[in-house]
């Protein structure tokens, strides 16, 4: 099975955003050390809006922070890791008060901006990553999974060179106001092509959807996670030094009372479900196991669970990055086209 690890490289978005050293550089370095022991690479969906704010700031602290992040991303790409586009557009409205970032999340979704602003945001953020890595991003993941309506952002992404989306997970939904998404009708498949609706496959679609692998968990998982959170064990403490945005009461009620489809992730206690998610993927005939997460949300326990998983399944998985998968698809498409042309 093809194995992808696709992490959202970002700060927290609550009142304590955390620092780039604590949320990005340090946990990513620890993770990459683990992966390279297994000869594997990571795909980082980098929150380019944050980097754009650092790069254009006249604050010396931000300039130094930007250079440290740039050094890490350049080093990682030189070692075969992958950097792709992640957009949290609320950086357009947030500001630095001299001591900390004041996050304004009223326009949390890229779709909350008008078409010219969307085009500007996507172009600037894509160029920021290209300036750092030397290559344009070809894949996109929406901040907070807020991908819909995709038709509002499709042309801007395509114009920037994006050909792959990796946001959808089959059966996923969100009831948080201003952060809604509904993937309940998504195909339960490894990948598919689409045009303006990522949930509607089209054979000749200009985009490729590479969904995050979904699996089913019940309320017992969330009750146990809640207990572990209050226990405050160092093994379960996130490596990142910030705090997350809050969720609605309905969000927590749903999780504590009913089963749901969710992402396969190495964030905190979610990493405990890696083995079960992999078994489910095998039983349903999957050929791609796309696991997501966030450097900021890694814990000692989640890294240990990932290490155990990789050691146990080293014969069953073949590592890849998203850029490598796109190259394979382009090669396969080219071969098929040449065969068809020659009868």
Secondary structure, 3 states (H helix, E strand, C coil): CEEEEEEEECCCCCCCCCCHHHHHHHHHHHHHHHHHHCCCCCEEEEEHHHHHHHHCCCCHHHHHHHHHHHHHHHHHHHCCCEEEEEECHHHHCCEECCCCEECCCCCCCHHHCCHHHHHHHHHHHHHHHHHHHCCCCCEEEEHHHCCCCHHHCHHHHHHCCCCEECCCCCCCEECCCCCCEECCCCCCCCCEEECCCCCCCCCCCCEEECCCCEEEECHHHHHHHHHHHHHCCHHHCCCCCCCCCCCCHHHHHHHHHCCEEEECECCHHHHHHHHHHHHHHHHCCCCEEEEEECHHHCCHHHHHHHHHHHHHCCCCCEECCHHHHHHHHHHHHHHHHHHHHCC
